[in-house]
Amino acid sequence: MGRARSKSDLPTKICPVCQRPFTWRKKWQDCWDEVKYCSERCRRHRSEAET
């Protein structure tokens, strides 16, 4: 088995809605390039950030 990565080694992005950084999650391993929002709540409120 490989060693687990520390949280500080994981890639991060900035959420365009709340402007907070969020970290890579295992559930996003196949679609990390498409992930834009940190949460479902921010995804639902995306129109508020665009205006």
N, CA, C and O of each residue as an XYZ file, in Angstrom:
204
protein
N       0.828     -1.198      0.000
C       0.000      0.000      0.000
C       0.868      1.256      0.000
O       1.942      1.290      0.602
N       0.377      2.287     -0.689
C       1.095      3.555     -0.704
C       0.812      4.342      0.555
O      -0.166      4.098      1.261
N       1.665      5.266      0.811
C       1.468      6.110      1.991
C       0.436      7.181      1.694
O       0.346      7.669      0.568
N      -0.326      7.539      2.682
C      -1.338      8.581      2.530
C      -0.652      9.941      2.386
O       0.384     10.194      3.000
N      -1.234     10.791      1.581
C      -0.708     12.146      1.428
C      -1.171     12.993      2.603
O      -2.249     12.775      3.155
N      -0.357     13.946      2.971
C      -0.817     14.854      4.015
C      -1.739     15.894      3.378
O      -1.653     16.155      2.178
N      -2.604     16.472      4.169
C      -3.575     17.428      3.637
C      -2.902     18.616      2.978
O      -3.439     19.175      2.022
N      -1.747     19.010      3.464
C      -1.064     20.167      2.882
C      -0.521     19.872      1.482
O      -0.195     20.801      0.744
N      -0.420     18.599      1.109
C       0.074     18.233     -0.217
C      -1.030     18.160     -1.270
O      -0.738     18.040     -2.460
N      -2.293     18.231     -0.846
C      -3.398     18.103     -1.783
C      -3.611     19.408     -2.554
O      -3.374     20.489     -2.014
N      -4.060     19.314     -3.822
C      -4.311     20.539     -4.583
C      -5.518     21.294     -4.035
O      -6.425     20.698     -3.455
N      -5.517     22.598     -4.225
C      -6.618     23.431     -3.758
C      -7.093     24.345     -4.885
O      -6.373     24.587     -5.854
N      -8.305     24.840     -4.739
C      -8.895     25.831     -5.644
C      -9.634     26.852     -4.795
O      -9.896     26.619     -3.615
N      -9.968     27.986     -5.404
C     -10.755     29.012     -4.730
C     -12.169     28.967     -5.292
O     -12.361     29.004     -6.507
N     -13.147     28.888     -4.419
C     -14.550     28.856     -4.831
C     -14.957     30.249     -5.327
O     -14.758     31.229     -4.609
N     -15.523     30.359     -6.536
C     -15.897     31.681     -7.055
C     -17.091     32.317     -6.328
O     -17.325     33.517     -6.471
N     -17.838     31.538     -5.560
C     -19.008     32.066     -4.856
C     -18.619     32.613     -3.489
O     -18.886     33.776     -3.188
N     -17.992     31.788     -2.664
C     -17.674     32.210     -1.299
C     -16.235     32.721     -1.146
O     -15.865     33.232     -0.089
N     -15.429     32.583     -2.200
C     -14.035     33.050     -2.211
C     -13.148     32.359     -1.180
O     -12.133     32.909     -0.754
N     -13.539     31.150     -0.783
C     -12.732     30.387      0.169
C     -11.996     29.268     -0.547
O     -12.495     28.728     -1.534
N     -10.810     28.913     -0.058
C     -10.104     27.788     -0.674
C     -10.744     26.459     -0.274
O     -11.223     26.300      0.849
N     -10.742     25.515     -1.206
C     -11.196     24.168     -0.872
C     -10.209     23.164     -1.451
O      -9.520     23.440     -2.434
N     -10.155     22.010     -0.831
C      -9.147     21.006     -1.118
C      -9.726     19.832     -1.880
O     -10.905     19.502     -1.747
N      -8.883     19.212     -2.675
C      -9.225     18.010     -3.427
C      -9.843     16.964     -2.504
O      -9.396     16.774     -1.372
N     -10.885     16.285     -3.009
C     -11.509     15.189     -2.269
C     -11.491     13.945     -3.133
O     -11.495     14.030     -4.361
N     -11.471     12.795     -2.491
C     -11.411     11.540     -3.225
C     -12.574     11.385     -4.195
O     -12.402     10.821     -5.276
N     -13.756     11.875     -3.828
C     -14.913     11.745     -4.724
C     -14.735     12.559     -6.001
O     -15.450     12.336     -6.978
N     -13.787     13.503     -6.007
C     -13.510     14.318     -7.184
C     -12.315     13.811     -7.977
O     -11.863     14.501     -8.891
N     -11.789     12.640     -7.666
C     -10.550     12.197     -8.300
C     -10.648     12.062     -9.816
O      -9.645     12.240    -10.507
N     -11.833     11.753    -10.353
C     -11.992     11.597    -11.791
C     -12.440     12.873    -12.495
O     -12.434     12.932    -13.725
N     -12.827     13.894    -11.736
C     -13.366     15.100    -12.371
C     -12.831     16.396    -11.743
O     -13.498     17.428    -11.811
N     -11.654     16.360    -11.140
C     -11.114     17.529    -10.442
C     -10.999     18.752    -11.356
O     -11.193     19.879    -10.900
N     -10.688     18.547    -12.630
C     -10.560     19.680    -13.544
C     -11.879     20.397    -13.772
O     -11.889     21.591    -14.069
N     -12.999     19.683    -13.637
C     -14.314     20.284    -13.846
C     -14.918     20.893    -12.575
O     -15.872     21.668    -12.652
N     -14.371     20.549    -11.424
C     -14.926     21.040    -10.148
C     -14.645     22.540    -10.028
O     -13.505     22.982    -10.170
N     -15.702     23.314     -9.766
C     -15.558     24.767     -9.625
C     -15.978     25.259     -8.255
O     -15.450     26.259     -7.769
N     -16.924     24.571     -7.622
C     -17.524     25.054     -6.382
C     -17.178     24.141     -5.224
O     -17.026     22.933     -5.401
N     -17.053     24.717     -4.040
C     -16.641     23.951     -2.866
C     -17.757     23.082     -2.311
O     -17.497     22.101     -1.615
N     -19.004     23.440     -2.617
C     -20.124     22.719     -2.019
C     -21.350     22.810     -2.917
O     -21.396     23.598     -3.862
N     -22.317     22.000     -2.605
C     -23.597     22.040     -3.316
C     -24.283     23.394     -3.082
O     -24.923     23.931     -3.986
N     -24.151     23.925     -1.906
C     -24.758     25.219     -1.586
C     -24.188     26.320     -2.474
O     -24.937     27.144     -3.000
N     -22.875     26.339     -2.642
C     -22.255     27.347     -3.509
C     -22.632     27.111     -4.973
O     -22.822     28.073     -5.717
N     -22.741     25.877     -5.390
C     -23.139     25.591     -6.764
C     -24.541     26.131     -7.037
O     -24.804     26.671     -8.111
N     -25.437     25.984     -6.067
C     -26.806     26.487     -6.222
C     -26.851     28.019     -6.258
O     -27.731     28.600     -6.892
N     -25.920     28.659     -5.590
C     -25.897     30.126     -5.519
C     -24.910     30.736     -6.516
O     -24.500     31.884     -6.349
N     -24.528     29.994     -7.537
C     -23.524     30.476     -8.479
C     -23.962     31.728     -9.234
O     -23.121     32.560     -9.573
N     -25.259     31.879     -9.505
C     -25.729     33.055    -10.244
C     -25.511     34.338     -9.463
O     -25.323     35.397    -10.061
N     -25.533     34.265     -8.149
C     -25.298     35.441     -7.321
C     -23.861     35.929     -7.448
O     -23.603     37.127     -7.337
N     -22.930     35.021     -7.679
C     -21.523     35.396     -7.803
C     -21.206     35.986     -9.166
O     -20.255     36.756     -9.299
N     -21.994     35.634    -10.185
C     -21.723     36.086    -11.550
C     -22.216     37.501    -11.791
O     -21.746     38.158    -12.719
N     -23.136     37.982    -10.996
C     -23.685     39.329    -11.224
C     -22.922     40.398    -10.504
O     -23.267     41.575    -10.602
